[in-house]
Amino acid sequence: MTDWQFPAELWDAIGLTLRLAAVTSIVLLVLGIPLANWLNNSKMRGIIFIETLVSLPIVLPPTVIGFYLLMLMAPQQPVGAAWMNVFGHPLPFSFAGLVAGSVLYSLPFAVQPFQAAFRGVGRELVQSALALGLTRRQTFWAIVMPLSKHGLLTGVSLSFAHTMGEFGVVLMLGGNIPGQTRVASIALYDEAQKLNYGAAHAYALVLLAISFAILIGIAFLQRRQNAILLSN
């Protein structure tokens, strides 16, 4: 029987993980809302290819995403060089690099629920608002957004939970730097590699509890969204 151990750095890794998930979710909320609305309403030819690119992280191995982002962010490349010139340190193996990778990795988990929520708003309501003189932008913010709030919360919660469980992307982009890039999933793997199963159990238990709480919240939000759609 393995003795449970709560290592001193446990809460540092958990705190960093929660901060990464929170920042990533906020960025995805800001970027995902206009992107989801545009994907839903665009008449552009080839829009299906853009939707496919947005959805690609669902099936693409995380290490592949991490590898190409690592190459893109290298100081020798334009993106990495620009970051280096402005901030004075490389983008890879930094918290900002983890955020960039996490945003791309969790993008479909936010955008797809956003799209579904926007599509669920009755067209009759939208057409009525337009007939009353509201512009499409005013209709979106005054009608579509309030009626989509549960779907938006679902997307944010999914992206938060997905970021919490990242491994391949954060390992490729951030490595294992304590206090900077050593998130809980990396710490768990590191403890298991050292056969320190007591500490690994502690990391796993905390991640399991947080993930379970998030899923309960998502299930509640989905039930509320379904009830609203049925009432409409």
N, C-alpha and C positions, 0 to 999 in steps of 0.2 A: 504494500500500500504506500503510495507516494504522499509524503507530507506536503501540505499546502504551505506555500511561502509567498508573502507579499513583498517583493523587492522594493528597495527604497526608490528606485527610478520608475516604478510602475505608474504613478500618477503623473509624472513628467511626460511619459509616452502617451498615456491616455489623454492628457490635456492637449498635447500637440495634435493628436488625432482629431479630437473634437474641434480644435481651432481650425485645422485644415478642412474638415467637413463643413464647418459653418461658413468659412470664407468662400469655399467652392460653391456652396448652395446659394449664397447671396449673389455671386457673380453669375451663376447660371440663371437665377431669377431675372436679373437685369438683362442678360443677353438672350435668354430663352424665350421670354414673352414676345418681343418683336420678331424673333426668328420663327417661332411657331405660328404667329399670325400671318407672316409673309408666306410661309410654306402652305398654309391653308388657302390663301387667297390669290397666290401668284398664278398668272396665266402663261408664264414664260415657258418656252419650249425647253425640254430637258430638265424640268423641275424634279422629275423622278430621280435623276442622278444626284442632285443636291440632297434630296431626302435620304438616298442610299448612303451618301457620304456621312450625313449626320448620324445614321443608324449603324454605321460600320463598327464602332467600338463595342457593340453588343456581341459581335461574333469574332472580332479580331483579337488574337492573343494579346494580353496586356504587355508582354515583353516586346512584342513587335511595335506597339504604340510607343513604349518607353524608349526603344532603340532609335526610332526615327526622330522622336522629339529630342533625344540626347544629341543626335547629329545636327538637328536644326538649331539647337541652342548653343552649340559649341562656339567658343570665342572667335574661331576662324570663319564662321558663317555670318551673314548680314544681321540676322536677328540677335545672335549671341554677341556680336561685336557692338551693336547699337546699345544693348543692355549694359555691356561692360563699360562703354564710354560714359553712359549716364550715371550708373550706380557704382562703378568702380570695382565690382566683383562679378564672377561668372554666374550665369543663371542656373546651370546645373548644380546639383548638390547644395541647393539653398531652398528656403521655405517658399519663395516666390516661384521657383522652378517646379516644386511639388504642386502648387496651386494651378499653374499653367497646365501641367499634365493631368491633374485631377479634373479640371474643367472639360478638357477634351474627352477624357475617359468616361465621365459621367454625363456628357451632353445629351445622349438620347434618352436617358432616364428622367431628364427634366422636360425636354422638348416634346416627346411623344405624349405624356400625360397632359401637357399644356394644349397640344393640338386637339386631343380628344375632348378636353373641357370646352374649348372654344367651339368645336363642332357640335357640342351638345346643346348649345344655346339655340332656341327656336328661331328659325329664319323669319317667322312672322313678327317676332319682337323687333328684330333688326330692321325689317322692312317698314314697320310702323314708325320706328324712330326716325328713319330716313325720310319718310313721308311727312313727318312733323317738322322737318327742316334741319335736323341734326346732320352734321357732316359724318363721314365714315369714322374719322378719328374720334369725334365726340361720342358717337354711338359705341365705339369699342370701349372707351374708358367709362362711360356712364351706364351701359347696359351689359356688354359682354363680360367685362372684367368682374363686376360684382357677382354675376351669376356663375362665374367660373372659379370662385375663390377656393372651393373644396378641391377641385381638380388641380389648381395651382399649388395648394398645400401638399397634395399627394405627390406632385412632381418634385417639390422641394424636399419632402421627406425621403423619397426614393433616392434622389441624388445624394442626400446626406448619408443615408445608410450605405449606398454603394461606395461612396468615398471612404467611409469607415472601414470597409473590408478590403480596400486596395492592397495589393502586394507587388505584383510585377512592375507596374508603372512607377510606383514610389521607390522600389528597389533600384530600377535602372536610372532614374533621374536623381534620387537623393542619397542612395547608399544607406549608411547606418551611422549617422553622426548624432550622438546623444545631444538632446536639447535643440537640435536644428532640423533633422530629417528622420530621426528614429521614431517612427510612428508605432502604434501598438502591434500591428500585424508583423512588422519587421522584428520587433522586440520578442514577440512570441516565437517566431521562427528561430531567432538567435538563441533563445533559452532552450528550445527543443534540440537544436544542434549540439548544444553543450550538455545534453542529457539532464538538464536541470528542470525536470518535469513539474516540480512543485511551483516554480515561478511561472512556467508555461501555463499551468492550470489557472493561475491567478489572472494572467492576461486574457486567457480564453473565457473565463467566467465573466469578467467585466464586459468584454466585447459581446458575449452572448446576451447578457442582461440588457445592454443598451440596444442591441439589434432587435430583441424581442419587444421591447417597449416601443420602438419605432414602428414595427410591423403592426402592433395593436393599434397605434395611432392611425396608420394608413388604412387599415380595415375599417375603422370608425369613420374616417373621412370619405371613403368610397361608398359606404352605406348612406351617408348623408347626401352625397352627390347623386346617387341613384334615386333617393327619395325626392330630391328636388326635380330631377328630370321627369319622374313619373307624375309629379304634381303639375308640371307644365304641359 
